[in-house]
Amino acid sequence: MGEEFLQHAYKSKCEFQMEVNGTITMDIETGVRKMIEMILQHLKIKSPVFEVANVIPTGSFYEGTKIGAPDEFDFMLTLAKLSGADKISLQPGCSDWYPYIKLQPGVEFPQKYKINNFYEEERKNKDFLGNPRFVATDFWKEIANINASVNENIPLTYGTMSFVPCNGKKLELQYIQNSTLPQNTDIQIKEEISLVGSLKIGVDLMLAIDHPSLESILKLPGFPKNFKELLYKHGCHVIPKSCHTDHMAHTKCWFVTFSCMERELINNMNEHHKKCYKILKSLISSDITMSRKCMNLSSYTLKTAFLFHVYGENECVYSRTLSACICDVLHYLSSNLHHIQMPCFFARDMNTWGNILETPWFQWKGETSSGELGYAFALCWIKLMHKFVNYLQNTISKHTPLSDKDTKTVLSRCDYFKKAVEVVMIYFVKNQLVYKIEKDPGSLESCTDDFFSNFIQKLKYHYNVDLSFVE
């Protein structure tokens, strides 16, 4: 049953929805690059502090695991003023992976991005960068201003690319395909270009700084030493991301990321594993843009699980059936969810979900809002992810084939689960009803099935979300 179901899921949910040959996709990617180049040229003139030294492609498009249309692109932009030899040093922060940044002598950077010297004894921290959120916020203000002032369309081979007003921390573009194709019969016959009309494209731009000391990374206990060569090939970066000990922290910690190394490992997976990854991402991943890190089955969680599956201690080096590899990954996710601990691939002493776990805080009418009740419902939220993963694993591993009707039911339940999770997360984060598990949660053993069943009933009664199929 598993193979037929997964093959159906791949064909219906994972293949690029625009074309097979990639011609328009290449046209779009070229347009995205040109638009970023235009933005950065304006940025260098209007705000030299954000001058970019290098544009680094990251994310699923460049990992070869993008599903659906080519409507999302990710890049890291290294800051020229802070990247390079002898520009910065990293000092101990909240953890090994969340250091402080100290400017080296002679390096100039705006005072407003440094530690508030007025409150610092003897100005001892005057050369440290402060809250990274301020840098990122100002960067996106500049991007929005440039976006609003530049009214240009870039002509491409098969269409044009233009800016869309930018309201959040994402660059938005519009690709419009030409109404007529080039008058080249050979191209029309060989490429079989399909008409797609227009496509809205989101581009994530993450500021970054080259890590100044790769040798120090090798000394950290959480880094797997067998990836030393990969580290020296691609390096790693420091980005303005929230502190790991408090997801809404106002501290001067920055975050060490291994995005380039992850990109190469994922991109180098064989086509079998990429296919498995795309299928599972289409079935379980629920990514939404939000200001807090609410625990869920994100695409990054799934990426981490696949990195361990393919490159971990029991690495899967050959192509097996889709169901075998996907069930292995689901089993790994299930085990980690049960123990509420999942190591990052290149930082094995850090939990993928964070040292402080955040979940929706459910407060039912007529019940107390005590910390104990909040903690119990927080565990139910995690158990919901655990139950869903187990449901999918059990479905795929069955030996009896599914009827067409049952296949559609499973696919619709996966879509429903992802949407339900998004709805609940957005509602509770918007209303600041977020519960933090700050101590070691142990495992899901203390969350009984009876209490979880009550949790499912409450979701249905109060929020019109029916997830009883996972029980």
QUIJO-V753003 format. One record per pair of residues at least 6 apart in sequence whose C-alpha atoms are under 7 Angstrom apart, sorted by the first residue. I is the first residue (numbers start at 0). J is the second residue. D is the distance in Angstrom with one decimal. If there is no record, write none. Layout:
i: <I/I>
j: <J/J>
d: <D/D>
//
This chain:
i: <0/0/0/0/0/0/1/1/1/1/2/2/4/8/9/12/13/13/13/13/13/14/14/15/15/15/16/16/17/17/18/20/24/26/26/26/27/30/30/38/42/42/43/43/48/49/49/50/50/51/51/51/51/52/52/52/53/53/54/54/54/54/55/55/55/56/56/56/57/57/57/57/57/57/58/58/59/60/62/62/62/63/64/64/66/70/70/70/71/71/71/72/72/72/73/73/73/74/74/74/75/75/75/75/76/76/76/76/77/77/77/77/78/78/78/81/81/82/82/83/84/85/86/86/86/87/87/87/87/87/88/88/88/88/88/89/89/89/89/90/90/90/90/91/91/92/92/92/93/93/96/96/97/97/97/97/97/97/98/98/98/99/99/99/100/100/101/101/101/102/102/112/112/112/112/113/113/113/113/113/114/114/114/114/114/116/116/128/129/129/130/130/130/130/131/131/131/131/132/135/139/143/146/146/146/147/151/152/152/152/153/153/153/154/157/157/157/158/158/158/158/159/159/159/160/160/160/160/161/161/161/162/162/162/163/163/163/164/165/169/169/169/169/170/170/170/171/171/171/172/172/172/173/173/173/173/174/174/174/175/175/175/176/176/176/206/206/207/207/207/208/208/208/209/209/209/210/210/210/213/216/217/221/221/221/222/222/222/223/229/230/233/233/235/235/236/236/236/237/237/237/237/238/238/238/238/239/239/240/240/241/241/242/242/242/242/243/243/244/244/245/246/246/247/271/275/275/280/282/282/283/283/283/284/284/284/284/285/285/285/285/286/286/287/292/293/293/294/294/294/294/300/303/303/304/304/304/305/306/307/308/308/308/309/309/322/322/326/329/329/333/333/333/335/336/337/337/337/338/338/338/339/340/341/341/342/342/342/342/343/343/343/355/355/355/356/356/356/357/357/357/357/358/358/358/358/358/359/359/359/359/359/359/360/360/360/360/360/361/361/362/373/375/377/378/378/379/379/379/382/386/386/387/390/419/427/455/455/458/458/459>
j: <395/397/398/399/400/401/322/395/396/397/321/322/406/278/278/281/66/67/277/278/281/66/67/66/67/68/67/68/68/195/193/190/69/155/156/157/174/155/160/145/49/50/49/50/80/78/138/78/79/76/77/78/79/77/78/79/76/77/74/75/76/77/74/75/76/73/74/75/73/74/75/258/259/262/72/73/65/72/262/265/266/266/273/277/277/199/200/201/200/201/202/201/202/203/202/203/204/203/204/205/204/205/206/207/204/205/206/207/206/207/208/209/206/207/208/87/208/208/209/209/211/103/102/103/106/100/101/102/103/211/100/101/102/103/211/98/99/100/101/98/99/100/101/98/99/98/99/252/244/252/254/255/242/243/252/253/254/255/252/253/254/251/252/253/127/128/126/127/128/126/127/128/129/133/134/125/126/127/128/129/124/125/127/128/129/122/125/251/250/251/249/250/251/252/239/240/251/253/239/239/168/165/162/164/165/164/161/159/160/161/159/160/161/160/176/177/180/174/175/176/177/174/175/176/172/173/174/175/172/173/174/171/172/173/171/172/173/171/171/201/202/203/204/201/202/203/200/201/202/199/200/201/197/198/199/200/197/198/199/196/197/198/195/196/197/238/239/236/237/238/236/237/238/235/236/237/235/236/237/234/222/224/346/347/348/345/346/347/345/260/260/259/260/256/257/255/256/257/253/254/255/256/253/254/255/256/253/254/253/254/247/248/248/250/252/253/353/354/354/355/355/291/292/291/318/321/325/298/413/414/296/413/417/296/297/298/417/296/297/417/421/297/298/421/357/357/358/352/356/357/358/351/343/344/328/331/332/328/344/344/314/315/328/315/316/395/396/392/388/392/385/388/389/341/385/385/442/443/441/442/443/442/350/350/351/348/349/350/351/349/350/351/435/436/437/435/436/437/433/434/435/436/377/380/433/434/435/377/424/427/432/433/434/373/377/432/433/434/373/376/368/434/446/434/443/446/446/451/454/443/469/470/469/469/464/433/466/467/464/465/465>
d: <6.8/6.2/5.6/5.6/4.0/6.0/5.4/4.4/5.9/6.7/6.2/5.8/6.5/6.5/5.5/6.5/4.8/5.9/6.1/6.4/6.7/6.0/6.1/5.9/4.6/5.3/5.2/5.3/6.0/6.7/6.6/6.8/6.3/6.6/6.6/6.8/7.0/6.7/5.9/6.9/6.8/6.6/6.6/4.8/6.9/6.2/7.0/6.0/5.7/5.9/5.5/4.8/5.2/5.5/5.8/4.5/5.8/5.3/6.5/6.0/4.9/6.8/5.3/5.0/6.3/6.1/4.5/6.5/5.3/5.3/7.0/6.6/6.7/6.3/6.8/5.3/4.9/6.4/5.3/5.7/4.4/5.7/6.2/5.9/6.5/6.5/4.3/6.1/5.8/4.9/5.8/6.5/4.8/6.3/5.8/4.7/6.2/6.3/5.1/6.3/5.8/4.6/5.8/6.1/6.8/6.0/4.9/5.6/5.9/4.5/5.1/6.8/6.8/6.2/5.8/6.5/6.2/5.2/5.0/6.6/6.7/6.5/6.3/5.4/6.3/6.6/5.6/4.6/5.1/6.7/6.1/5.3/6.5/6.7/6.4/6.0/5.6/4.9/6.1/5.6/5.0/6.3/7.0/5.2/6.1/4.1/5.2/6.0/6.9/6.8/5.9/5.3/6.5/6.8/5.3/5.3/4.6/6.4/5.3/5.7/6.7/6.0/5.0/6.2/5.7/5.6/5.6/4.3/6.3/5.4/6.1/5.8/5.6/6.8/6.6/6.8/6.7/5.6/4.2/4.6/6.5/6.0/5.9/5.8/4.6/5.5/5.8/6.5/6.9/4.4/6.0/5.2/4.3/7.0/4.8/6.9/6.4/6.5/6.4/6.7/6.0/5.5/6.6/6.6/6.8/6.3/6.3/6.2/5.5/4.7/5.4/5.1/6.5/6.6/5.8/5.7/6.7/6.9/5.4/3.9/4.6/5.8/5.4/6.5/6.8/5.7/4.6/6.5/5.6/5.3/6.7/6.3/4.6/6.2/5.2/5.1/6.4/6.9/6.1/6.4/5.7/5.2/6.9/5.8/4.9/6.4/5.7/4.7/6.2/5.9/5.0/6.5/7.0/5.8/4.6/6.0/5.4/5.1/6.4/5.9/4.2/6.6/6.6/5.4/6.0/6.1/6.9/6.1/5.6/4.6/5.5/5.1/6.4/6.5/4.7/6.4/5.7/4.8/6.0/6.9/7.0/6.5/4.8/4.5/4.7/5.4/5.1/6.2/6.3/6.6/6.9/6.1/6.2/6.0/5.1/5.7/5.4/6.7/6.3/5.3/4.5/6.1/5.9/5.3/6.5/7.0/5.2/6.4/5.8/5.6/6.6/6.5/5.9/7.0/5.7/6.9/6.2/6.4/5.9/6.1/6.4/6.4/6.5/6.9/5.9/6.0/6.2/6.5/5.5/7.0/6.7/6.5/6.6/5.4/5.0/5.3/6.9/6.2/5.5/5.3/6.8/5.4/6.7/6.9/6.6/5.0/5.3/6.3/6.6/5.8/5.7/6.9/6.5/6.0/6.2/6.9/6.8/6.6/6.8/6.8/5.7/6.1/6.5/4.8/6.5/6.5/6.9/5.7/6.2/6.1/5.6/6.2/6.6/5.4/5.7/6.7/5.6/5.4/6.3/4.3/6.6/6.0/5.8/5.2/5.4/6.3/5.6/4.8/5.7/5.9/6.1/5.2/6.2/5.7/4.9/5.6/5.1/6.8/6.4/5.5/4.6/6.4/5.7/6.8/5.7/5.3/6.7/6.8/6.4/5.6/6.0/4.7/5.8/6.0/6.6/5.0/4.7/4.8/6.7/6.4/6.0/6.7/7.0/6.7/6.6/6.4/6.7/5.8/6.9/6.8/5.6/6.7/5.4/5.9/6.3/6.4/6.5/6.3/5.6/6.9/4.9>
//
